[in-house]
Amino acid sequence: MNYYTQLTVLASTPNPSSEGDILSALGIDWTLLAIQLVAFLVLVWVLGKFVYPVFLRIIDERQDKIEASVKAAEAAEQKAESAQDEVAKLLKEARKEAREIVTTAKDEATAMISASDEKAKARAEKIVVDAHDQLEKDIVAARKALHNDTIELVALATEKVVGSLSGSKLDKQVIETAVKETK
């Protein structure tokens, strides 16, 4: 049967006059409906008393865990940001200290070089002064040696010229006096 035929069959059935006939025409039984209604209400009551509170408690616990996880994630994110800021601050300080160390090292190296130069100059000057002193001493020693040699040569020359007239002590005195007068 198609839809149109079903509609004509329904329209041709006589109109029931009471409500009981309508429900029975629809296939609804009052007693069965009442029993099902009571069973449904008992089921709702049992579920509301025993099952729903457990589900609600589990859902609340899960919600609390989720909120705690979200708070922990936010706290971890804040800690990470503060750690990044701290790392950046420490890097900045380390770079500053490194620059100071390099500057200090350069200054110390410059000071050490200057001190070495000054020490080298002082040492060179001391060597020059010592050389001059030694040279003066050598000159004095050479003059004395030359003086003594000259006295001896003059004594020998005089002796040869004059002969052996006088003693050597007398000759030495005469020669020394003559050399002093010539200076």
Summary of the structure (lengths in Angstrom):
residues: 183
radius of gyration: 67.5
end to end distance: 169.7
largest distance: 200.7
contacts: 355
relative contact order: 0.02
helix: 91%
strand: 0%
